[in-house]
Amino acid sequence: MRIVRYRRNEAIRYGIIDEKEVVELAGDPMFAGFETTGDRIPLAEITLLAPSIPRSKVVCVGKNYRDHAAEMGGEAPGEPLLFLKPNTSVIGPDDAVVRPPQSERTDYEGELAVVIGRVAKNVPAEKALDYVFGYTIGNDITARDLQRSDGQWSRAKGFDTFCPLGPIIETEFDLDGGARIVSRVNGEVRQDGPISDMVHSVPDIIAYASAAFTLLPGDVILTGTPAGIGEFHAGDVLEVEITGLGILRNTARNA
């Protein structure tokens, strides 16, 4: 199912996409299941929002594609390299990515995002997918100059608007189906790589992360980016497309 979170007439609702309509759900499906209200709304009448607002955190994995690790001047780590983004960094489709005045270089990083559906602590890799609600697209926006100067990544990765998510959550996404991540700036392809090139798999990432901290329903895991990262400027249109998940589109502006 393709789950969306949307605004209509100032109310925020959840729904299931059915061709050009949304079947309205009675509540957040992560907690209330998939009971519907019976209403069907044309897609043209809604505004899509970030499909999940993490209750506590966005967990990110650095250098999880060897070609990206190489372009950053190193090798992929032997274990997942984890860092966090605050939930205040999350925005939705078509929301503006705001370039902060503290940074002279902001980069895009298209990524597969995993949405956690159950409380997960010390989850073994072989059972990890049982804790996944679904999958969406993320863009790990980074103030690259601050990442280098700070010596750690929290500020560079954590500014408001630095975690676009969307447009849908797909509950039946096939991790082994040959999906590719394609990132574009103003229509020009900058990244294009298969998710099968991940060094650490989704189950292994969930197991590793849940051994460190409890994952809560709605938390999001960004699983890393392929080679081709680069900077963008005010006015640029950023797109991340993943096979089967659609296109996440945002426009950049200066603060």
Summary of the structure (lengths in Angstrom):
residues: 255
radius of gyration: 17.3
end to end distance: 36.7
largest distance: 53.9
contacts: 883
relative contact order: 0.22
helix: 18%
strand: 44%
